[in-house]
Amino acid sequence: MTKNKEQNRPELVSTIVQSYMELFIAMQFNAVSHWLMLELTFAQARALFILAARKELTVSQLAKLLGVGNPTASILVQKLVERGLVTRTEHPTDRRHTVIRLSPKGAEIGAGRREAREKQWQRWLSNLGNDELSALARGLSALTNVVKKETEQLTQQALDSEPVPAN
């Protein structure tokens, strides 16, 4: 991408989006075999990702974040509990709610994938020069800040109608 300085903003955005899509496909290709070995459904994998990010949720909160009904989320959680990937406990102050968290086994699976992704990124980044690394670090930090703010807003909107369980 040597013509960066010549590209206008829409062209730069388009170039970045296309590069990201190629990178995303490469990353997904490398991750697919891992998730296929676990024989998780897409919904189960999404639930695990959400729990890894949020640490604990009620079944109702998970349902909202997944965009499914409470009965569907409950069945999904039950399948993950049966596989030893999620734990389910009674809410400490409201017995009507069940709190779900990753089990040690569920957390270990996520950690294993994280280590593999980190090694993959180390390999890729080792091929960049210092100027490229500095520019990428600045750009990714800026984008991460935007994504975090938007994600926090969207998550809060989804969860506003239900209290977050106490620790």
N, C-alpha and C positions, 0 to 999 in steps of 0.2 A: 504494500500500500504506500508507494513512494509519492503519489500525487496528493497526499492529504492537504497540503497547503493550497492546492488548486481547487479542491472540492468545496462546494458551498454546504451550508448546514444540512439541507435535506439529503444531499448526496452522502455526506458523512454519516448521518443517521442510518441511511439505507445500507451503506457499507458495513457499519457496525452490526446492524440487525442480521445481515446475511452471514457475516463472520460468526456471530453468536449462534445462529441456527446450525451452521456446519460444526461448530464446537460442541453444541448440545447433542447433535446426532452421534458424534464420535464418543461422547461420554456415555450416552445411553447404550450404544452398542457394547461398550465395555462393561456396563452394569447389568445388562439383560441376563447374562448367564448366571450371575449370582442370585438374582431374584427368582429366576426360573427354578434353580435348585431348591429354593425354599418353598416352592409351590404355593406362593401367596397370590390371592386375587389382587386386582388393581385396587379395589376398595380397601382391602386389608393392608396393603403397602401404604396407601395414603393415610390410613388411620395411624399406622406406626410412625410415619413422618411427622404427622401433626402432634402425636404424643411426645415424640423426641423434642420437638420445638417448644411445646407448652408445658411439659413435665407432668401435669395432671389435669384432668378434666372430668366433668360429669358426663354420663352417657348422652344427656340432652345437649350439652355443649358440643360434644363430638358430632352428634347428628347435625347440628346447625352448621358446623364448619365443613362437614362432608356434603351438606345439601340433601340429606335424606331424613326420613322420619325416625322417630324414637324407636319404634319396633325394629326397623332395619338396622339401626346402629346397635341396638341391644343384641341382635343375632350376630352381627359382625364382631362385637366385643366378646361374645360367648365363644366364637370360633377361635379368636386370638388367645383367650384364656385357656381353652382346651389344648392349644399348641404350646402353652407355657410362655407366650410372648408378652402377655399383659396380665396385670393383677387387678382385681376388683375388690374394693372395700367399701364399707358403709361410710357415708359422709359423717364427720364427727359431730356436727350440730343439727343436721337435717336428715333423718332416716329415710325420707322419701327419695333421696338422691344417692347414687352410687358413684364413687370416685374411681377412676381408672388411671393406671400408670404403666409404663413399661416395666416388665419384670427384668431381673438381671440378664436373663437369656435374650430378651428383646433389645435391651440396651447394648448387649455384647454384639448382636448382629449389626446394629447401626454403627457401632464403633469400628467393627471390622471393615465395613464398607468405607467408613471415613478414612481409615488408614490406607486402604487401597487407592482411594481417590487422591489423597495427599501425595502418595508416591507417583501417581500418574501426573499430577500437576508439577511435581518436582522435576520429572523427566522433561516435560514440555518446556517449562520455564528455564531449564538449564541451557536451552538452545537460543535464548534471547540475550542481547547485549545489555549493558547497564542502562543506557538511555531508554531502550525499549521497556525494560523492567520498571524503571522509574515512571515512565508515562503510563504504563499499564496499572501500576500501583495507585497512582493518583486517580485515574479514571475509574477503576473498580471501587476505590474508597468512596468516591463521589456517588457512584451509582448505588452502592450498598446503602448509603445514608438515605437516598430517595426511596429505595425499596423498603427499608426498615420502617420509615415513617408511614408509607402507604399501607404496609402490612399491619402495623399496629392499629391504624385507623379502621381498616376493614375487619380485623379480628374483634376489635372493641365493639363495632357496630353489630357484628354477628352475636356477640355475647351479652350485649346490654340488657337483654330481658331476663338474664339469669345470673345470680351471684356466682363468683368464682369460689370454689371450695377453699376453706381455710387449710393451712399446712398443718 
